[in-house]
Amino acid sequence: MSADLISGTETARVLRAEIAERVARLRGQGLVPGLATVLVGTNPASEIYVRMKGRAAGEVGLESRQITLPEDTAEAELLGVVAGLNADPRVHGILVQLPLPAPIREPRVLEAVDPGKDVDGFHPLNMGRLAAGDPDVLAPCTPAGVIELLLRAGHDPAGKHAVVVGRSNIVGRPMALLLLRKGRGGNATVTVAHSHTRDLGAITRLADILIVAAGRPEVVRAGMVKPGAVVIDVGVNRVDDPAAERGYRVVGDVAFAEVREVAAAISPVPGGVGPMTIAMLLHNTVRAAERQWRATGLLVTESVTPVRSEAS
């Protein structure tokens, strides 16, 4: 058996086209959703991510603003930049690219972002609303993208046993909360495994839906997957490979080739969850813009939402 491929690249392409139509309708009402990204320092990976996000925003019609600060930026200066973006009515979504250079305290910076403009979904208030099951919260983009990827591939988590490997605040914890939540994309029975889980394979073999965000290359092997399971690989790891052109190759947290022979469906790395993360960032920005305009009474008709609020 060879598993069906769950393509994040194709799903994100469709979703971004829907978002572009949605933005065009909002522009017709005079609302131009704006996304501001803040980059501190010269981390090469962060620079690539920020460029990708800015390009994607422009392609769907968002106003995209990038603020780049030097490596030695003081925390107080960064907080001042965030405060200015909070107060700017043309900015509806704010993304501070992580990681931040020391000695800047990431929690303090994330808490400084207006929760209504927190399109990354990392503000403690938004995390708390997610934990409480709020269907209208701006959820973190990667787990929200996984939910949308599952649904659009025909794998509704409702009633299924979902196992999440990883408990980070960026993926694992919010992933579990989204799967537990009542409504679209939720209603699963959820188990969370992590680095201290004994006999990880015994837990992962219970999963109808296995979502792996462990941060360890190819940690999940074929013998750890129940035949017929749906496997979503969130990991992105660079491993040395002298035979590769660049001397390395990119792999996920799942041993793709062997697990594909056991699973019913699997997402690849790259081309799986990554494109969905960016698409959901665009989605969150549009939703944030609509909310802010609705609060002022300026929004006449809300655009047709390609992703219903329960999934985001």
Secondary structure, DSSP 8 states (H G I E B T S, - for coil): ---EE--HHHHHHHHHHHHHHHHHHHHHTT---EEEEEEES--HHHHHHHHHHHHHHHHTT-EEEEEEE-TT--HHHHHHHHHHHHH-TT--EEEE-S---TTS-HHHHHHHS-GGGBTT--SHHHHHHHHTT-TTS---HHHHHHHHHHHHTT---TTSEEEEE---TTTHHHHHHHHHSSSTT---EEEEE-TT-SSHHHHHTT-SEEEE--SSTT-B-GGGS-TT-EEEE---EEEE-TTSTTSEEEE-SB-HHHHTTT-SEE--SSSSHHHHHHHHHHHHHHHHHHHHHHHHT--SS----SS-GGG-
